[in-house]
């Protein structure tokens, strides 16, 4: 699982409102291989937990949204 931003509140990539208006712009999702070619592996379990916690907090923060502009 990982945090991902994939679209704005209209399902578009540019021009949306600030923040996560729908609760779906930034979300936790399963890893998928389509177009992604890098895996970052933390060197310790403590660091992995810190990264996972920060990712979950970011995905739950509705002030973080998606816009390629």
Backbone as ProteinMPNN parsed JSONL, in Angstrom:
{"seq_chain_A": "XXXXXXXXXXXXXXXXXXXXXXXXXXXXXXXXXXXXXXXXXXXXXXXXXXXXXXXXXXXXXXXXXXXXX", "coords_chain_A": {"N_chain_A": [[0.845, -1.168, 0.0], [0.372, 2.298, -0.596], [0.594, 5.899, -0.492], [-1.092, 8.037, -2.741], [-1.6, 10.526, -5.228], [-3.959, 11.182, -7.612], [-5.904, 12.48, -9.197], [-7.99, 15.428, -9.653], [-10.857, 16.958, -7.987], [-12.683, 16.756, -10.02], [-11.962, 14.66, -11.511], [-9.986, 15.311, -13.213], [-6.723, 16.62, -14.273], [-5.668, 19.164, -14.072], [-6.414, 22.454, -12.84], [-8.215, 22.21, -10.731], [-9.875, 22.762, -7.526], [-8.233, 24.028, -4.562], [-6.863, 21.743, -2.183], [-8.284, 18.617, -0.944], [-11.116, 18.071, -2.126], [-13.044, 16.067, -2.453], [-12.237, 13.91, -0.988], [-11.058, 11.865, -2.301], [-8.939, 12.541, -3.894], [-6.34, 12.347, -2.93], [-5.078, 9.442, -1.678], [-4.781, 6.241, 0.023], [-3.566, 3.444, -1.652], [-3.307, 0.306, -3.443], [-0.147, -0.899, -4.578], [0.743, -0.538, -7.963], [2.023, -1.633, -11.091], [1.986, -0.254, -13.477], [3.675, 1.973, -15.216], [5.217, 2.791, -13.038], [8.462, 2.578, -11.841], [10.22, 2.404, -9.748], [11.227, 1.44, -6.522], [11.355, 2.353, -3.226], [13.138, 1.427, -0.436], [13.111, 1.508, 2.954], [15.843, 1.557, 5.287], [15.598, 0.666, 7.864], [13.243, -0.782, 10.196], [12.09, 1.058, 11.892], [12.351, 3.502, 10.526], [10.792, 2.856, 8.299], [8.268, 2.677, 9.503], [7.92, 5.341, 10.357], [7.791, 6.649, 7.874], [5.498, 5.434, 6.789], [3.561, 6.298, 8.627], [3.655, 9.1, 8.244], [2.813, 9.18, 5.577], [0.19, 8.162, 5.768], [-0.953, 10.201, 7.353], [-0.701, 12.398, 5.612], [-2.35, 11.569, 3.488], [-4.779, 11.616, 4.773], [-5.211, 14.274, 5.197], [-7.184, 16.84, 4.311], [-6.385, 19.241, 3.269], [-4.454, 18.793, 1.501], [-4.288, 18.301, -1.864], [-4.795, 17.612, -5.376], [-3.2, 18.752, -8.253], [-1.738, 19.336, -11.29], [-0.738, 21.748, -12.116]], "CA_chain_A": [[0.0, 0.0, 0.0], [1.097, 3.551, -0.624], [-0.206, 7.09, -0.716], [-1.028, 8.45, -4.131], [-2.486, 11.58, -5.719], [-4.195, 10.738, -8.987], [-6.825, 13.335, -9.96], [-8.648, 16.447, -8.825], [-12.247, 16.639, -7.614], [-13.477, 16.535, -11.237], [-11.352, 13.561, -12.253], [-9.046, 15.924, -14.163], [-5.35, 16.749, -13.795], [-5.329, 20.579, -13.916], [-7.476, 23.427, -12.673], [-9.14, 21.916, -9.639], [-9.831, 23.576, -6.317], [-7.189, 23.674, -3.6], [-7.233, 20.748, -1.183], [-8.935, 17.37, -1.363], [-12.544, 18.396, -2.021], [-13.904, 14.883, -2.463], [-11.695, 12.845, -0.158], [-10.509, 10.811, -3.167], [-7.818, 13.042, -4.691], [-5.139, 11.785, -2.314], [-5.597, 8.278, -0.955], [-3.962, 5.034, 0.128], [-3.968, 2.48, -2.676], [-2.382, -0.791, -3.7], [0.911, -0.689, -5.564], [0.518, -1.097, -9.286], [3.254, -1.549, -11.852], [1.795, 0.52, -14.696], [4.397, 3.235, -15.281], [6.084, 3.02, -11.889], [9.629, 1.718, -12.011], [11.132, 2.576, -8.627], [10.775, 1.055, -5.185], [12.241, 2.854, -2.179], [13.071, 0.542, 0.719], [13.782, 2.055, 4.136], [16.891, 0.673, 5.807], [15.23, 0.121, 9.176], [11.801, -0.882, 10.452], [11.666, 2.317, 12.528], [12.204, 4.475, 9.443], [9.627, 2.428, 7.501], [7.071, 3.056, 10.258], [7.803, 6.801, 10.29], [7.35, 6.991, 6.519], [4.109, 4.981, 6.657], [2.73, 7.186, 9.437], [3.587, 10.39, 7.55], [2.011, 8.949, 4.377], [-1.214, 8.067, 6.195], [-1.39, 11.532, 7.778], [-0.84, 13.228, 4.417], [-3.526, 11.125, 2.74], [-5.961, 11.972, 5.54], [-5.267, 15.725, 5.335], [-7.963, 17.376, 3.193], [-5.752, 20.439, 2.722], [-3.564, 18.316, 0.436], [-5.092, 17.856, -3.008], [-4.073, 17.221, -6.579], [-3.256, 19.636, -9.4], [-0.427, 19.326, -11.931], [-0.232, 23.108, -12.291]], "C_chain_A": [[0.894, 1.236, 0.0], [0.141, 4.705, -0.843], [-0.024, 7.547, -2.15], [-2.001, 9.59, -4.387], [-2.704, 11.294, -7.199], [-5.108, 11.62, -9.822], [-7.398, 14.399, -9.05], [-10.1, 16.055, -8.581], [-13.152, 16.386, -8.815], [-12.97, 15.35, -12.049], [-10.359, 14.05, -13.289], [-7.67, 16.064, -13.522], [-4.931, 18.186, -13.538], [-6.585, 21.401, -13.652], [-8.457, 23.18, -11.552], [-8.978, 22.869, -8.477], [-8.703, 23.105, -5.404], [-7.721, 22.658, -2.595], [-7.912, 19.538, -1.797], [-10.438, 17.525, -1.136], [-13.434, 17.177, -1.856], [-13.449, 13.784, -1.525], [-11.116, 11.7, -0.967], [-9.308, 11.267, -3.98], [-6.493, 12.458, -4.222], [-5.603, 10.639, -1.435], [-4.547, 7.175, -0.875], [-4.478, 4.046, -0.925], [-2.943, 1.358, -2.765], [-1.34, -0.356, -4.714], [0.451, -1.25, -6.9], [1.723, -0.778, -10.151], [3.157, -0.656, -13.084], [2.498, 1.871, -14.622], [5.306, 3.533, -14.103], [7.258, 2.061, -11.981], [10.631, 1.809, -10.863], [10.478, 2.128, -7.322], [11.803, 1.591, -4.2], [12.055, 1.976, -0.952], [13.819, 1.165, 1.89], [14.782, 1.051, 4.704], [16.568, 0.073, 7.159], [13.711, 0.068, 9.304], [11.274, 0.404, 11.085], [11.441, 3.39, 11.47], [10.997, 4.134, 8.573], [8.328, 2.838, 8.196], [6.851, 4.561, 10.228], [7.289, 7.247, 8.927], [5.881, 6.619, 6.339], [3.161, 5.891, 7.43], [2.567, 8.546, 8.759], [2.713, 10.288, 6.304], [0.523, 8.893, 4.723], [-1.758, 9.433, 6.625], [-1.606, 12.446, 6.574], [-2.097, 12.855, 3.629], [-4.825, 11.477, 3.461], [-6.152, 13.478, 5.71], [-5.978, 16.326, 4.12], [-7.448, 18.712, 2.662], [-4.747, 20.075, 1.634], [-4.436, 17.766, -0.669], [-4.218, 17.531, -4.198], [-4.287, 18.265, -7.66], [-1.863, 19.679, -10.019], [0.113, 20.727, -12.195], [0.609, 23.486, -11.091]], "O_chain_A": [[2.01, 1.222, 0.52], [-0.98, 4.52, -1.318], [1.07, 7.454, -2.708], [-3.097, 9.617, -3.828], [-1.742, 11.176, -7.958], [-5.093, 11.52, -11.048], [-7.311, 14.297, -7.827], [-10.519, 14.95, -8.926], [-14.257, 15.865, -8.662], [-13.476, 15.067, -13.135], [-9.936, 13.282, -14.154], [-7.472, 15.676, -12.37], [-3.935, 18.417, -12.852], [-7.666, 21.1, -14.159], [-9.452, 23.897, -11.443], [-8.056, 23.684, -8.448], [-8.274, 21.952, -5.459], [-8.888, 22.709, -2.206], [-8.09, 19.452, -3.012], [-10.961, 17.155, -0.085], [-14.467, 17.247, -1.19], [-14.186, 12.827, -1.286], [-10.724, 10.676, -0.406], [-8.71, 10.459, -4.691], [-5.631, 12.118, -5.033], [-6.428, 10.834, -0.543], [-3.558, 7.18, -1.609], [-5.685, 3.847, -1.062], [-1.843, 1.462, -2.221], [-1.616, 0.454, -5.599], [-0.16, -2.317, -6.956], [2.373, 0.248, -9.954], [4.186, -0.335, -13.679], [1.971, 2.812, -14.028], [6.105, 4.467, -14.178], [7.068, 0.861, -12.177], [11.764, 1.344, -10.989], [9.309, 2.417, -7.069], [12.995, 1.31, -4.33], [10.933, 1.801, -0.479], [15.037, 1.332, 1.826], [14.581, -0.16, 4.608], [17.183, -0.912, 7.568], [12.991, 0.784, 8.608], [10.133, 0.794, 10.837], [10.443, 4.108, 11.517], [10.261, 5.029, 8.156], [7.392, 3.296, 7.541], [5.715, 5.014, 10.088], [6.439, 8.133, 8.845], [5.105, 7.405, 5.795], [2.078, 6.218, 6.943], [1.461, 9.084, 8.707], [1.953, 11.209, 6.006], [-0.301, 9.507, 4.045], [-2.893, 9.781, 6.298], [-2.588, 13.186, 6.525], [-2.822, 13.733, 3.16], [-5.866, 11.621, 2.819], [-7.141, 13.915, 6.298], [-5.429, 16.32, 3.018], [-8.009, 19.259, 1.712], [-4.246, 20.95, 0.927], [-5.238, 16.861, -0.438], [-3.038, 17.213, -4.046], [-5.425, 18.628, -7.958], [-0.899, 20.026, -9.336], [1.303, 20.883, -12.471], [1.136, 24.597, -11.032]]}, "name": "protein", "num_of_chains": 1, "seq": "XXXXXXXXXXXXXXXXXXXXXXXXXXXXXXXXXXXXXXXXXXXXXXXXXXXXXXXXXXXXXXXXXXXXX"}
